[in-house]
Amino acid sequence: MSDAAAAETARGESGLGPRTILSMVLAWLLPGAGHLYLGRPRRAALYLGIVMLMFFVGLQLDGTLSRPVQGRYLSYLAALADMGVGPLYWVSQAMGWGLGRVTAATHELGNAFHWTAGLLNMLLVLDAHDIAQGRK
Amino acid sequence: MRHFLLMTLWAACVSGFFASLLREDWRSALKFFGTLFGIMVVGAYVAGWVMYWIGS
């Protein structure tokens, strides 16, 4: 357990102390930022590279950044997976990216890349939590 | 062919991610990456052939 994590635990903050929350928020805002904050720069760079690569390959493959559509329950899950990538999701929407082209041969592959990028970043948020808590 | 290459890229990204996430030292991470990558690529290839024969 790191010194900061030990101190947080000693203060009775084993649940969600400020360091843990900050690392999780940073991890969601920018893939790898939580790990950088927690002193793991190499892993942070790797995670940033992987998630960004998958996200932008998804855009290149004419994948759609999903939006929740009322009554279509799977669209909620798809949108949630896409939102896992952080503010980049909304930035891309604002820029008009990720509209997708359903007739493209690679459309579904693009969607798979987008969903995976978002879901992997969600795992990074959980991993940042575990590291901040001194469990890794 | 392009789909296979894209699937390979996807498998490489996911394998690299989980190898780094679940293994601490470099050597075991590399081994984990190779195993996971191999399972995904070979498994997808085999599944593709199975589906081809079922579909025909």
N, CA and C atoms of all chains as a GROMACS GRO file, in nm:
protein
  576
    1MET      N    1   0.085  -0.119   0.000
    1MET     CA    2   0.000   0.000   0.000
    1MET      C    3   0.089   0.124   0.000
    2SER      N    4   0.056   0.222  -0.086
    2SER     CA    5   0.138   0.343  -0.092
    2SER      C    6   0.114   0.428   0.033
    3ASP      N    7   0.205   0.525   0.056
    3ASP     CA    8   0.193   0.611   0.174
    3ASP      C    9   0.063   0.691   0.172
    4ALA      N   10   0.032   0.746   0.052
    4ALA     CA   11  -0.090   0.828   0.042
    4ALA      C   12  -0.214   0.744   0.065
    5ALA      N   13  -0.213   0.622   0.009
    5ALA     CA   14  -0.328   0.533   0.029
    5ALA      C   15  -0.339   0.492   0.175
    6ALA      N   16  -0.223   0.465   0.236
    6ALA     CA   17  -0.224   0.427   0.378
    6ALA      C   18  -0.275   0.540   0.465
    7ALA      N   19  -0.233   0.662   0.432
    7ALA     CA   20  -0.279   0.777   0.509
    7ALA      C   21  -0.429   0.796   0.493
    8GLU      N   22  -0.478   0.774   0.371
    8GLU     CA   23  -0.621   0.789   0.345
    8GLU      C   24  -0.701   0.686   0.424
    9THR      N   25  -0.648   0.564   0.427
    9THR     CA   26  -0.714   0.456   0.501
    9THR      C   27  -0.713   0.486   0.650
   10ALA      N   28  -0.599   0.538   0.698
   10ALA     CA   29  -0.586   0.567   0.841
   10ALA      C   30  -0.684   0.676   0.883
   11ARG      N   31  -0.717   0.765   0.790
   11ARG     CA   32  -0.812   0.872   0.822
   11ARG      C   33  -0.956   0.823   0.812
   12GLY      N   34  -0.972   0.695   0.789
   12GLY     CA   35  -1.106   0.641   0.778
   12GLY      C   36  -1.169   0.667   0.642
   13GLU      N   37  -1.084   0.690   0.540
   13GLU     CA   38  -1.135   0.722   0.407
   13GLU      C   39  -1.119   0.604   0.312
   14SER      N   40  -1.133   0.485   0.368
   14SER     CA   41  -1.115   0.368   0.283
   14SER      C   42  -1.225   0.357   0.178
   15GLY      N   43  -1.335   0.428   0.199
   15GLY     CA   44  -1.441   0.426   0.100
   15GLY      C   45  -1.401   0.510  -0.020
   16LEU      N   46  -1.428   0.637  -0.016
   16LEU     CA   47  -1.394   0.725  -0.127
   16LEU      C   48  -1.334   0.855  -0.073
   17GLY      N   49  -1.203   0.853  -0.051
   17GLY     CA   50  -1.133   0.974  -0.007
   17GLY      C   51  -1.111   1.067  -0.125
   18PRO      N   52  -1.067   1.190  -0.097
   18PRO     CA   53  -1.047   1.288  -0.206
   18PRO      C   54  -0.947   1.240  -0.311
   19ARG      N   55  -0.842   1.171  -0.268
   19ARG     CA   56  -0.741   1.123  -0.363
   19ARG      C   57  -0.802   1.017  -0.456
   20THR      N   58  -0.883   0.931  -0.397
   20THR     CA   59  -0.948   0.826  -0.477
   20THR      C   60  -1.044   0.887  -0.578
   21ILE      N   61  -1.127   0.980  -0.528
   21ILE     CA   62  -1.226   1.043  -0.616
   21ILE      C   63  -1.156   1.119  -0.729
   22LEU      N   64  -1.052   1.195  -0.693
   22LEU     CA   65  -0.980   1.273  -0.795
   22LEU      C   66  -0.919   1.182  -0.901
   23SER      N   67  -0.860   1.072  -0.856
   23SER     CA   68  -0.798   0.980  -0.953
   23SER      C   69  -0.903   0.919  -1.046
   24MET      N   70  -1.021   0.889  -0.991
   24MET     CA   71  -1.128   0.831  -1.074
   24MET      C   72  -1.183   0.933  -1.173
   25VAL      N   73  -1.201   1.055  -1.126
   25VAL     CA   74  -1.253   1.160  -1.215
   25VAL      C   75  -1.152   1.188  -1.327
   26LEU      N   76  -1.024   1.198  -1.290
   26LEU     CA   77  -0.921   1.221  -1.391
   26LEU      C   78  -0.917   1.108  -1.492
   27ALA      N   79  -0.931   0.984  -1.442
   27ALA     CA   80  -0.927   0.867  -1.530
   27ALA      C   81  -1.041   0.872  -1.631
   28TRP      N   82  -1.156   0.921  -1.589
   28TRP     CA   83  -1.270   0.930  -1.682
   28TRP      C   84  -1.253   1.048  -1.779
   29LEU      N   85  -1.202   1.161  -1.726
   29LEU     CA   86  -1.186   1.279  -1.811
   29LEU      C   87  -1.091   1.254  -1.926
   30LEU      N   88  -0.978   1.190  -1.896
   30LEU     CA   89  -0.880   1.160  -2.000
   30LEU      C   90  -0.821   1.022  -1.971
   31PRO      N   91  -0.838   0.928  -2.064
   31PRO     CA   92  -0.786   0.793  -2.038
   31PRO      C   93  -0.638   0.795  -1.998
   32GLY      N   94  -0.608   0.733  -1.886
   32GLY     CA   95  -0.470   0.726  -1.838
   32GLY      C   96  -0.433   0.836  -1.740
   33ALA      N   97  -0.514   0.943  -1.735
   33ALA     CA   98  -0.480   1.056  -1.647
   33ALA      C   99  -0.483   1.014  -1.499
   34GLY      N  100  -0.573   0.925  -1.466
   34GLY     CA  101  -0.581   0.877  -1.328
   34GLY      C  102  -0.455   0.803  -1.289
   35HIS      N  103  -0.404   0.722  -1.380
   35HIS     CA  104  -0.281   0.647  -1.354
   35HIS      C  105  -0.160   0.740  -1.348
   36LEU      N  106  -0.162   0.844  -1.430
   36LEU     CA  107  -0.054   0.943  -1.426
   36LEU      C  108  -0.054   1.012  -1.290
   37TYR      N  109  -0.170   1.051  -1.243
   37TYR     CA  110  -0.185   1.115  -1.113
   37TYR      C  111  -0.138   1.023  -1.001
   38LEU      N  112  -0.159   0.893  -1.018
   38LEU     CA  113  -0.121   0.796  -0.915
   38LEU      C  114   0.024   0.749  -0.930
   39GLY      N  115   0.099   0.812  -1.020
   39GLY     CA  116   0.241   0.784  -1.032
   39GLY      C  117   0.275   0.665  -1.119
   40ARG      N  118   0.194   0.637  -1.219
   40ARG     CA  119   0.222   0.528  -1.313
   40ARG      C  120   0.222   0.582  -1.456
   41PRO      N  121   0.324   0.662  -1.489
   41PRO     CA  122   0.323   0.731  -1.618
   41PRO      C  123   0.331   0.639  -1.740
   42ARG      N  124   0.406   0.530  -1.731
   42ARG     CA  125   0.418   0.441  -1.847
   42ARG      C  126   0.285   0.376  -1.882
   43ARG      N  127   0.220   0.325  -1.778
   43ARG     CA  128   0.089   0.264  -1.800
   43ARG      C  129  -0.011   0.369  -1.849
   44ALA      N  130  -0.001   0.488  -1.793
   44ALA     CA  131  -0.091   0.597  -1.835
   44ALA      C  132  -0.076   0.622  -1.984
   45ALA      N  133   0.048   0.629  -2.032
   45ALA     CA  134   0.072   0.654  -2.175
   45ALA      C  135   0.017   0.540  -2.259
   46LEU      N  136   0.037   0.418  -2.213
   46LEU     CA  137  -0.014   0.302  -2.287
   46LEU      C  138  -0.166   0.304  -2.295
   47TYR      N  139  -0.230   0.331  -2.182
   47TYR     CA  140  -0.377   0.333  -2.180
   47TYR      C  141  -0.432   0.445  -2.267
   48LEU      N  142  -0.368   0.562  -2.259
   48LEU     CA  143  -0.412   0.674  -2.343
   48LEU      C  144  -0.401   0.635  -2.490
   49GLY      N  145  -0.288   0.576  -2.527
   49GLY     CA  146  -0.268   0.536  -2.666
   49GLY      C  147  -0.370   0.436  -2.713
   50ILE      N  148  -0.396   0.334  -2.632
   50ILE     CA  149  -0.490   0.228  -2.673
   50ILE      C  150  -0.632   0.282  -2.687
   51VAL      N  151  -0.678   0.354  -2.586
   51VAL     CA  152  -0.817   0.402  -2.589
   51VAL      C  153  -0.837   0.504  -2.702
   52MET      N  154  -0.741   0.596  -2.719
   52MET     CA  155  -0.754   0.695  -2.827
   52MET      C  156  -0.748   0.628  -2.964
   53LEU      N  157  -0.657   0.532  -2.978
   53LEU     CA  158  -0.645   0.461  -3.106
   53LEU      C  159  -0.778   0.393  -3.141
   54MET      N  160  -0.835   0.325  -3.043
   54MET     CA  161  -0.960   0.254  -3.068
   54MET      C  162  -1.073   0.351  -3.100
   55PHE      N  163  -1.076   0.463  -3.029
   55PHE     CA  164  -1.182   0.560  -3.052
   55PHE      C  165  -1.174   0.618  -3.194
   56PHE      N  166  -1.052   0.660  -3.233
   56PHE     CA  167  -1.039   0.725  -3.363
   56PHE      C  168  -1.045   0.625  -3.480
   57VAL      N  169  -1.001   0.503  -3.456
   57VAL     CA  170  -1.020   0.400  -3.560
   57VAL      C  171  -1.170   0.378  -3.579
   58GLY      N  172  -1.244   0.377  -3.470
   58GLY     CA  173  -1.390   0.363  -3.477
   58GLY      C  174  -1.453   0.473  -3.562
   59LEU      N  175  -1.403   0.596  -3.545
   59LEU     CA  176  -1.454   0.707  -3.627
   59LEU      C  177  -1.419   0.686  -3.774
   60GLN      N  178  -1.296   0.643  -3.799
   60GLN     CA  179  -1.252   0.620  -3.938
   60GLN      C  180  -1.332   0.510  -4.007
   61LEU      N  181  -1.382   0.416  -3.928
   61LEU     CA  182  -1.456   0.303  -3.984
   61LEU      C  183  -1.605   0.332  -3.999
   62ASP      N  184  -1.641   0.459  -3.987
   62ASP     CA  185  -1.781   0.501  -4.002
   62ASP      C  186  -1.872   0.446  -3.893
   63GLY      N  187  -1.814   0.423  -3.775
   63GLY     CA  188  -1.896   0.381  -3.661
   63GLY      C  189  -1.977   0.499  -3.609
   64THR      N  190  -2.088   0.469  -3.546
   64THR     CA  191  -2.175   0.574  -3.490
   64THR      C  192  -2.148   0.590  -3.341
   65LEU      N  193  -2.141   0.714  -3.297
   65LEU     CA  194  -2.139   0.738  -3.152
   65LEU      C  195  -2.285   0.736  -3.107
   66SER      N  196  -2.320   0.633  -3.034
   66SER     CA  197  -2.462   0.610  -3.003
   66SER      C  198  -2.520   0.718  -2.913
   67ARG      N  199  -2.647   0.746  -2.939
   67ARG     CA  200  -2.724   0.836  -2.852
   67ARG      C  201  -2.843   0.756  -2.798
   68PRO      N  202  -2.883   0.785  -2.674
   68PRO     CA  203  -3.000   0.714  -2.622
   68PRO      C  204  -3.126   0.753  -2.699
   69VAL      N  205  -3.201   0.653  -2.740
   69VAL     CA  206  -3.325   0.677  -2.813
   69VAL      C  207  -3.439   0.620  -2.730
   70GLN      N  208  -3.537   0.704  -2.703
   70GLN     CA  209  -3.649   0.662  -2.617
   70GLN      C  210  -3.719   0.540  -2.676
   71GLY      N  211  -3.735   0.438  -2.590
   71GLY     CA  212  -3.805   0.317  -2.633
   71GLY      C  213  -3.713   0.210  -2.688
   72ARG      N  214  -3.593   0.249  -2.727
   72ARG     CA  215  -3.496   0.150  -2.778
   72ARG      C  216  -3.393   0.128  -2.668
   73TYR      N  217  -3.420   0.025  -2.587
   73TYR     CA  218  -3.342   0.010  -2.464
   73TYR      C  219  -3.196  -0.025  -2.489
   74LEU      N  220  -3.168  -0.097  -2.596
   74LEU     CA  221  -3.027  -0.129  -2.624
   74LEU      C  222  -2.947  -0.003  -2.657
   75SER      N  223  -3.017   0.100  -2.708
   75SER     CA  224  -2.946   0.224  -2.741
   75SER      C  225  -2.892   0.292  -2.614
   76TYR      N  226  -2.959   0.268  -2.501
   76TYR     CA  227  -2.911   0.324  -2.374
   76TYR      C  228  -2.777   0.259  -2.337
   77LEU      N  229  -2.772   0.128  -2.354
   77LEU     CA  230  -2.647   0.056  -2.322
   77LEU      C  231  -2.535   0.099  -2.416
   78ALA      N  232  -2.568   0.111  -2.543
   78ALA     CA  233  -2.467   0.151  -2.642
   78ALA      C  234  -2.416   0.291  -2.611
   79ALA      N  235  -2.509   0.382  -2.578
   79ALA     CA  236  -2.468   0.520  -2.548
   79ALA      C  237  -2.384   0.523  -2.420
   80LEU      N  238  -2.423   0.443  -2.322
   80LEU     CA  239  -2.347   0.437  -2.197
   80LEU      C  240  -2.204   0.388  -2.221
   81ALA      N  241  -2.192   0.287  -2.306
   81ALA     CA  242  -2.059   0.235  -2.339
   81ALA      C  243  -1.977   0.343  -2.408
   82ASP      N  244  -2.038   0.414  -2.501
   82ASP     CA  245  -1.966   0.520  -2.573
   82ASP      C  246  -1.926   0.634  -2.478
   83MET      N  247  -2.014   0.668  -2.383
   83MET     CA  248  -1.986   0.778  -2.291
   83MET      C  249  -1.871   0.746  -2.196
   84GLY      N  250  -1.838   0.617  -2.186
   84GLY     CA  251  -1.727   0.577  -2.098
   84GLY      C  252  -1.596   0.640  -2.137
   85VAL      N  253  -1.585   0.684  -2.260
   85VAL     CA  254  -1.459   0.741  -2.308
   85VAL      C  255  -1.437   0.882  -2.253
   86GLY      N  256  -1.541   0.939  -2.190
   86GLY     CA  257  -1.525   1.069  -2.125
   86GLY      C  258  -1.575   1.184  -2.211
   87PRO      N  259  -1.526   1.305  -2.180
   87PRO     CA  260  -1.575   1.425  -2.251
   87PRO      C  261  -1.552   1.419  -2.402
   88LEU      N  262  -1.461   1.334  -2.445
   88LEU     CA  263  -1.435   1.319  -2.588
   88LEU      C  264  -1.563   1.280  -2.662
   89TYR      N  265  -1.650   1.209  -2.595
   89TYR     CA  266  -1.778   1.168  -2.655
   89TYR      C  267  -1.859   1.293  -2.693
   90TRP      N  268  -1.872   1.386  -2.598
   90TRP     CA  269  -1.953   1.506  -2.624
   90TRP      C  270  -1.881   1.601  -2.719
   91VAL      N  271  -1.748   1.609  -2.706
   91VAL     CA  272  -1.670   1.691  -2.800
   91VAL      C  273  -1.692   1.640  -2.943
   92SER      N  274  -1.686   1.510  -2.959
   92SER     CA  275  -1.704   1.451  -3.092
   92SER      C  276  -1.845   1.478  -3.144
   93GLN      N  277  -1.943   1.469  -3.056
   93GLN     CA  278  -2.080   1.499  -3.097
   93GLN      C  279  -2.091   1.644  -3.142
   94ALA      N  280  -2.027   1.734  -3.064
   94ALA     CA  281  -2.034   1.877  -3.096
   94ALA      C  282  -1.962   1.907  -3.229
   95MET      N  283  -1.858   1.831  -3.258
   95MET     CA  284  -1.782   1.853  -3.381
   95MET      C  285  -1.850   1.787  -3.502
   96GLY      N  286  -1.956   1.712  -3.475
   96GLY     CA  287  -2.024   1.644  -3.585
   96GLY      C  288  -1.957   1.515  -3.628
   97TRP      N  289  -1.867   1.464  -3.543
   97TRP     CA  290  -1.803   1.336  -3.573
   97TRP      C  291  -1.894   1.223  -3.523
   98GLY      N  292  -1.864   1.104  -3.567
   98GLY     CA  293  -1.932   0.987  -3.513
   98GLY      C  294  -2.077   0.976  -3.553
   99LEU      N  295  -2.114   1.043  -3.663
   99LEU     CA  296  -2.252   1.029  -3.711
   99LEU      C  297  -2.272   0.891  -3.773
  100GLY      N  298  -2.162   0.834  -3.821
  100GLY     CA  299  -2.166   0.699  -3.875
  100GLY      C  300  -2.230   0.693  -4.013
  101ARG      N  301  -2.208   0.581  -4.079
  101ARG     CA  302  -2.270   0.557  -4.211
  101ARG      C  303  -2.309   0.411  -4.211
  102VAL      N  304  -2.438   0.386  -4.191
  102VAL     CA  305  -2.483   0.248  -4.171
  102VAL      C  306  -2.463   0.161  -4.295
  103THR      N  307  -2.446   0.224  -4.410
  103THR     CA  308  -2.426   0.145  -4.532
  103THR      C  309  -2.279   0.105  -4.551
  104ALA      N  310  -2.190   0.160  -4.470
  104ALA     CA  311  -2.048   0.126  -4.483
  104ALA      C  312  -2.024  -0.018  -4.437
  105ALA      N  313  -1.934  -0.086  -4.506
  105ALA     CA  314  -1.905  -0.226  -4.472
  105ALA      C  315  -1.845  -0.239  -4.333
  106THR      N  316  -1.779  -0.134  -4.288
  106THR     CA  317  -1.709  -0.141  -4.159
  106THR      C  318  -1.788  -0.072  -4.046
  107HIS      N  319  -1.914  -0.038  -4.073
  107HIS     CA  320  -1.992   0.036  -3.973
  107HIS      C  321  -1.998  -0.035  -3.837
  108GLU      N  322  -2.032  -0.164  -3.838
  108GLU     CA  323  -2.045  -0.237  -3.712
  108GLU      C  324  -1.910  -0.255  -3.643
  109LEU      N  325  -1.805  -0.271  -3.724
  109LEU     CA  326  -1.670  -0.279  -3.665
  109LEU      C  327  -1.636  -0.147  -3.596
  110GLY      N  328  -1.672  -0.037  -3.660
  110GLY     CA  329  -1.649   0.095  -3.600
  110GLY      C  330  -1.722   0.109  -3.469
  111ASN      N  331  -1.848   0.062  -3.465
  111ASN     CA  332  -1.924   0.064  -3.340
  111ASN      C  333  -1.853  -0.018  -3.233
  112ALA      N  334  -1.803  -0.136  -3.272
  112ALA     CA  335  -1.735  -0.223  -3.176
  112ALA      C  336  -1.611  -0.154  -3.120
  113PHE      N  337  -1.538  -0.083  -3.203
  113PHE     CA  338  -1.421  -0.009  -3.155
  113PHE      C  339  -1.463   0.100  -3.057
  114HIS      N  340  -1.570   0.173  -3.090
  114HIS     CA  341  -1.616   0.280  -3.000
  114HIS      C  342  -1.659   0.224  -2.864
  115TRP      N  343  -1.742   0.121  -2.869
  115TRP     CA  344  -1.793   0.064  -2.744
  115TRP      C  345  -1.677   0.011  -2.660
  116THR      N  346  -1.585  -0.056  -2.725
  116THR     CA  347  -1.472  -0.112  -2.651
  116THR      C  348  -1.388  -0.003  -2.587
  117ALA      N  349  -1.363   0.105  -2.662
  117ALA     CA  350  -1.284   0.216  -2.606
  117ALA      C  351  -1.350   0.270  -2.480
  118GLY      N  352  -1.481   0.290  -2.485
  118GLY     CA  353  -1.553   0.342  -2.369
  118GLY      C  354  -1.551   0.246  -2.252
  119LEU      N  355  -1.573   0.119  -2.280
  119LEU     CA  356  -1.576   0.019  -2.172
  119LEU      C  357  -1.438   0.000  -2.109
  120LEU      N  358  -1.334   0.005  -2.191
  120LEU     CA  359  -1.199  -0.008  -2.135
  120LEU      C  360  -1.168   0.111  -2.045
  121ASN      N  361  -1.215   0.230  -2.085
  121ASN     CA  362  -1.189   0.347  -2.000
  121ASN      C  363  -1.264   0.336  -1.868
  122MET      N  364  -1.382   0.273  -1.871
  122MET     CA  365  -1.454   0.250  -1.744
  122MET      C  366  -1.372   0.158  -1.654
  123LEU      N  367  -1.309   0.058  -1.713
  123LEU     CA  368  -1.222  -0.030  -1.633
  123LEU      C  369  -1.104   0.047  -1.575
  124LEU      N  370  -1.055   0.146  -1.651
  124LEU     CA  371  -0.944   0.228  -1.600
  124LEU      C  372  -0.987   0.308  -1.478
  125VAL      N  373  -1.112   0.356  -1.480
  125VAL     CA  374  -1.164   0.430  -1.364
  125VAL      C  375  -1.165   0.338  -1.241
  126LEU      N  376  -1.212   0.214  -1.260
  126LEU     CA  377  -1.215   0.119  -1.149
  126LEU      C  378  -1.073   0.081  -1.104
  127ASP      N  379  -0.982   0.070  -1.201
  127ASP     CA  380  -0.844   0.038  -1.166
  127ASP      C  381  -0.779   0.152  -1.088
  128ALA      N  382  -0.809   0.275  -1.128
  128ALA     CA  383  -0.758   0.391  -1.055
  128ALA      C  384  -0.808   0.388  -0.911
  129HIS      N  385  -0.934   0.349  -0.895
  129HIS     CA  386  -0.990   0.336  -0.760
  129HIS      C  387  -0.910   0.235  -0.678
  130ASP      N  388  -0.884   0.119  -0.737
  130ASP     CA  389  -0.811   0.014  -0.665
  130ASP      C  390  -0.669   0.057  -0.630
  131ILE      N  391  -0.604   0.126  -0.723
  131ILE     CA  392  -0.466   0.172  -0.695
  131ILE      C  393  -0.468   0.276  -0.584
  132ALA      N  394  -0.562   0.370  -0.593
  132ALA     CA  395  -0.570   0.476  -0.492
  132ALA      C  396  -0.599   0.418  -0.354
  133GLN      N  397  -0.671   0.306  -0.352
  133GLN     CA  398  -0.704   0.242  -0.225
  133GLN      C  399  -0.593   0.152  -0.174
  134GLY      N  400  -0.486   0.139  -0.254
  134GLY     CA  401  -0.374   0.056  -0.214
  134GLY      C  402  -0.396  -0.092  -0.233
  135ARG      N  403  -0.490  -0.127  -0.319
  135ARG     CA  404  -0.518  -0.269  -0.341
  135ARG      C  405  -0.430  -0.328  -0.451
  136LYS      N  406  -0.362  -0.244  -0.524
  136LYS     CA  407  -0.274  -0.295  -0.630
  136LYS      C  408  -0.134  -0.239  -0.611
  137MET      N  409  -1.046  -0.960  -4.611
  137MET     CA  410  -0.910  -0.944  -4.558
  137MET      C  411  -0.900  -0.822  -4.467
  138ARG      N  412  -0.965  -0.712  -4.509
  138ARG     CA  413  -0.957  -0.591  -4.429
  138ARG      C  414  -1.025  -0.612  -4.294
  139HIS      N  415  -1.137  -0.686  -4.296
  139HIS     CA  416  -1.206  -0.713  -4.171
  139HIS      C  417  -1.117  -0.794  -4.077
  140PHE      N  418  -1.044  -0.890  -4.135
  140PHE     CA  419  -0.955  -0.972  -4.052
  140PHE      C  420  -0.845  -0.886  -3.989
  141LEU      N  421  -0.789  -0.796  -4.068
  141LEU     CA  422  -0.684  -0.708  -4.014
  141LEU      C  423  -0.740  -0.616  -3.905
  142LEU      N  424  -0.861  -0.567  -3.926
  142LEU     CA  425  -0.921  -0.479  -3.825
  142LEU      C  426  -0.952  -0.557  -3.697
  143MET      N  427  -0.996  -0.681  -3.715
  143MET     CA  428  -1.021  -0.766  -3.598
  143MET      C  429  -0.888  -0.793  -3.524
  144THR      N  430  -0.781  -0.810  -3.600
  144THR     CA  431  -0.650  -0.832  -3.539
  144THR      C  432  -0.605  -0.708  -3.462
  145LEU      N  433  -0.630  -0.591  -3.519
  145LEU     CA  434  -0.597  -0.466  -3.449
  145LEU      C  435  -0.677  -0.455  -3.320
  146TRP      N  436  -0.806  -0.488  -3.328
  146TRP     CA  437  -0.892  -0.484  -3.209
  146TRP      C  438  -0.837  -0.580  -3.102
  147ALA      N  439  -0.802  -0.701  -3.145
  147ALA     CA  440  -0.751  -0.801  -3.052
  147ALA      C  441  -0.617  -0.755  -2.990
  148ALA      N  442  -0.534  -0.691  -3.071
  148ALA     CA  443  -0.405  -0.643  -3.019
  148ALA      C  444  -0.426  -0.534  -2.914
  149CYS      N  445  -0.518  -0.443  -2.941
  149CYS     CA  446  -0.546  -0.335  -2.845
  149CYS      C  447  -0.600  -0.392  -2.715
  150VAL      N  448  -0.698  -0.479  -2.725
  150VAL     CA  449  -0.762  -0.534  -2.605
  150VAL      C  450  -0.662  -0.621  -2.527
  151SER      N  451  -0.583  -0.701  -2.599
  151SER     CA  452  -0.485  -0.787  -2.531
  151SER      C  453  -0.380  -0.702  -2.459
  152GLY      N  454  -0.332  -0.599  -2.526
  152GLY     CA  455  -0.232  -0.509  -2.465
  152GLY      C  456  -0.287  -0.441  -2.341
  153PHE      N  457  -0.413  -0.400  -2.352
  153PHE     CA  458  -0.477  -0.332  -2.239
  153PHE      C  459  -0.486  -0.424  -2.117
  154PHE      N  460  -0.539  -0.545  -2.140
  154PHE     CA  461  -0.558  -0.636  -2.026
  154PHE      C  462  -0.426  -0.692  -1.974
  155ALA      N  463  -0.329  -0.707  -2.062
  155ALA     CA  464  -0.197  -0.753  -2.016
  155ALA      C  465  -0.137  -0.651  -1.921
  156SER      N  466  -0.150  -0.524  -1.956
  156SER     CA  467  -0.096  -0.418  -1.870
  156SER      C  468  -0.178  -0.403  -1.741
  157LEU      N  469  -0.309  -0.425  -1.755
  157LEU     CA  470  -0.397  -0.405  -1.639
  157LEU      C  471  -0.384  -0.517  -1.536
  158LEU      N  472  -0.367  -0.639  -1.586
  158LEU     CA  473  -0.374  -0.755  -1.496
  158LEU      C  474  -0.239  -0.815  -1.458
  159ARG      N  475  -0.132  -0.770  -1.522
  159ARG     CA  476   0.001  -0.823  -1.490
  159ARG      C  477   0.094  -0.709  -1.454
  160GLU      N  478   0.172  -0.728  -1.351
  160GLU     CA  479   0.259  -0.621  -1.303
  160GLU      C  480   0.395  -0.619  -1.374
  161ASP      N  481   0.457  -0.739  -1.386
  161ASP     CA  482   0.590  -0.739  -1.447
  161ASP      C  483   0.583  -0.758  -1.598
  162TRP      N  484   0.685  -0.707  -1.664
  162TRP     CA  485   0.690  -0.699  -1.809
  162TRP      C  486   0.682  -0.838  -1.875
  163ARG      N  487   0.754  -0.933  -1.818
  163ARG     CA  488   0.762  -1.065  -1.881
  163ARG      C  489   0.627  -1.138  -1.879
  164SER      N  490   0.564  -1.140  -1.762
  164SER     CA  491   0.434  -1.210  -1.754
  164SER      C  492   0.327  -1.134  -1.832
  165ALA      N  493   0.342  -1.001  -1.842
  165ALA     CA  494   0.247  -0.923  -1.923
  165ALA      C  495   0.259  -0.961  -2.070
  166LEU      N  496   0.382  -0.980  -2.115
  166LEU     CA  497   0.405  -1.017  -2.255
  166LEU      C  498   0.346  -1.156  -2.284
  167LYS      N  499   0.365  -1.247  -2.190
  167LYS     CA  500   0.312  -1.382  -2.205
  167LYS      C  501   0.158  -1.378  -2.207
  168PHE      N  502   0.102  -1.301  -2.117
  168PHE     CA  503  -0.044  -1.287  -2.111
  168PHE      C  504  -0.097  -1.227  -2.242
  169PHE      N  505  -0.026  -1.126  -2.293
  169PHE     CA  506  -0.065  -1.062  -2.419
  169PHE      C  507  -0.067  -1.165  -2.532
  170GLY      N  508   0.039  -1.243  -2.542
  170GLY     CA  509   0.049  -1.343  -2.649
  170GLY      C  510  -0.061  -1.447  -2.641
  171THR      N  511  -0.087  -1.492  -2.519
  171THR     CA  512  -0.191  -1.594  -2.500
  171THR      C  513  -0.329  -1.540  -2.538
  172LEU      N  514  -0.361  -1.423  -2.485
  172LEU     CA  515  -0.493  -1.365  -2.510
  172LEU      C  516  -0.511  -1.329  -2.657
  173PHE      N  517  -0.407  -1.270  -2.715
  173PHE     CA  518  -0.412  -1.232  -2.856
  173PHE      C  519  -0.432  -1.357  -2.944
  174GLY      N  520  -0.356  -1.461  -2.914
  174GLY     CA  521  -0.368  -1.586  -2.990
  174GLY      C  522  -0.506  -1.646  -2.980
  175ILE      N  523  -0.559  -1.650  -2.860
  175ILE     CA  524  -0.693  -1.708  -2.840
  175ILE      C  525  -0.796  -1.628  -2.920
  176MET      N  526  -0.788  -1.497  -2.915
  176MET     CA  527  -0.889  -1.416  -2.983
  176MET      C  528  -0.879  -1.428  -3.135
  177VAL      N  529  -0.757  -1.421  -3.188
  177VAL     CA  530  -0.741  -1.426  -3.333
  177VAL      C  531  -0.774  -1.566  -3.387
  178VAL      N  532  -0.714  -1.667  -3.328
  178VAL     CA  533  -0.738  -1.805  -3.375
  178VAL      C  534  -0.886  -1.842  -3.351
  179GLY      N  535  -0.938  -1.804  -3.234
  179GLY     CA  536  -1.078  -1.834  -3.203
  179GLY      C  537  -1.174  -1.769  -3.302
  180ALA      N  538  -1.147  -1.644  -3.338
  180ALA     CA  539  -1.233  -1.574  -3.434
  180ALA      C  540  -1.223  -1.640  -3.572
  181TYR      N  541  -1.103  -1.681  -3.608
  181TYR     CA  542  -1.082  -1.746  -3.738
  181TYR      C  543  -1.159  -1.879  -3.745
  182VAL      N  544  -1.146  -1.958  -3.639
  182VAL     CA  545  -1.216  -2.087  -3.632
  182VAL      C  546  -1.368  -2.064  -3.632
  183ALA      N  547  -1.412  -1.968  -3.552
  183ALA     CA  548  -1.556  -1.939  -3.546
  183ALA      C  549  -1.608  -1.894  -3.682
  184GLY      N  550  -1.525  -1.818  -3.755
  184GLY     CA  551  -1.563  -1.773  -3.888
  184GLY      C  552  -1.583  -1.891  -3.984
  185TRP      N  553  -1.491  -1.988  -3.978
  185TRP     CA  554  -1.503  -2.107  -4.062
  185TRP      C  555  -1.625  -2.191  -4.025
  186VAL      N  556  -1.648  -2.206  -3.894
  186VAL     CA  557  -1.765  -2.283  -3.849
  186VAL      C  558  -1.893  -2.219  -3.900
  187MET      N  559  -1.900  -2.086  -3.887
  187MET     CA  560  -2.021  -2.016  -3.932
  187MET      C  561  -2.036  -2.026  -4.084
  188TYR      N  562  -1.922  -2.027  -4.154
  188TYR     CA  563  -1.927  -2.041  -4.301
  188TYR      C  564  -1.990  -2.173  -4.341
  189TRP      N  565  -1.948  -2.283  -4.275
  189TRP     CA  566  -2.001  -2.415  -4.310
  189TRP      C  567  -2.146  -2.432  -4.265
  190ILE      N  568  -2.180  -2.373  -4.151
  190ILE     CA  569  -2.319  -2.382  -4.105
  190ILE      C  570  -2.409  -2.306  -4.202
  191GLY      N  571  -2.358  -2.190  -4.247
  191GLY     CA  572  -2.441  -2.104  -4.333
  191GLY      C  573  -2.460  -2.157  -4.473
  192SER      N  574  -2.369  -2.244  -4.520
  192SER     CA  575  -2.379  -2.286  -4.660
  192SER      C  576  -2.472  -2.406  -4.678
   0.00000   0.00000   0.00000
